[in-house]
């Protein structure tokens, strides 16, 4: 199921991106929460705070995933920490 969520959320096609990240996208929210839980270990989630820097170095399919849009169900990752990407 996580692979399916990643395929949808990292898809480059504009139609899929609108489905996942468009306003009021319930489907997108479900998949973004699933990926949040899968990609961010609970120990890391506990350390997040709005002023803390989180550097992400994505590999493979993860390059297309906007980590800052992942959600815990209440807030986006970019609201929980300062998100930066490394090549």
C-alpha positions in Angstrom: 0.0 0.0 0.0 2.9 2.4 0.7 4.3 1.8 -2.8 0.9 2.8 -4.2 0.8 5.9 -2.1 4.3 6.8 -3.2 3.4 6.2 -6.9 0.5 8.6 -6.6 2.1 11.3 -4.5 5.4 11.4 -6.5 3.7 11.2 -10.0 4.9 14.0 -12.3 1.6 14.1 -14.3 -0.3 17.3 -13.6 -3.7 15.5 -13.2 -2.4 13.2 -10.5 -0.6 16.1 -8.7 -3.9 18.0 -8.7 -5.7 15.0 -7.3 -3.1 14.6 -4.5 -2.3 18.2 -3.6 -5.4 20.1 -4.7 -7.6 22.0 -2.3 -9.8 19.6 -0.2 -8.1 16.5 -1.5 -9.2 13.8 0.9 -7.6 11.1 -1.2 -4.3 13.0 -1.1 -4.5 13.6 2.6 -4.9 9.8 3.3 -1.9 8.9 1.2 0.3 11.8 2.5 -0.5 10.7 6.1 0.4 7.1 5.2 3.7 8.2 3.8 4.4 10.4 6.8 4.0 7.4 9.1 6.0 5.2 6.8 9.0 7.5 6.0 9.3 9.3 9.3 10.1 7.0 12.2 8.2 7.7 15.4 11.5 8.6 17.1 12.1 11.3 14.5 8.5 12.6 14.7 9.0 13.2 18.5 12.0 15.4 17.8 10.3 17.7 15.3 9.6 21.3 16.3 8.9 24.4 14.2 12.4 25.9 14.6 14.3 22.6 14.0 15.9 21.9 10.7 15.1 18.6 9.0 17.4 17.8 6.0 16.1 15.3 3.6 18.3 13.6 1.0 15.8 11.7 -1.2 16.8 8.8 -3.5 15.1 7.2 -6.5 11.3 7.7 -6.6 11.5 9.8 -3.5 13.0 12.7 -5.5 9.5 13.4 -6.8 7.9 13.4 -3.4 7.3 16.8 -1.8 8.1 15.8 1.8 7.0 19.2 3.1 3.5 18.3 2.1 3.4 15.1 4.2 1.0 15.3 7.0 0.4 13.7 10.4 -3.3 14.3 10.0 -3.2 17.7 11.8 -0.3 19.6 10.4 2.0 19.4 7.4 5.6 18.5 7.9 6.7 22.0 6.9 4.6 23.2 9.9 6.4 20.8 12.2 9.9 21.6 11.1 12.1 23.6 8.7 12.4 21.3 5.7 15.4 21.4 3.5 16.5 19.1 0.7 20.0 17.9 -0.1 20.9 16.5 -3.5 
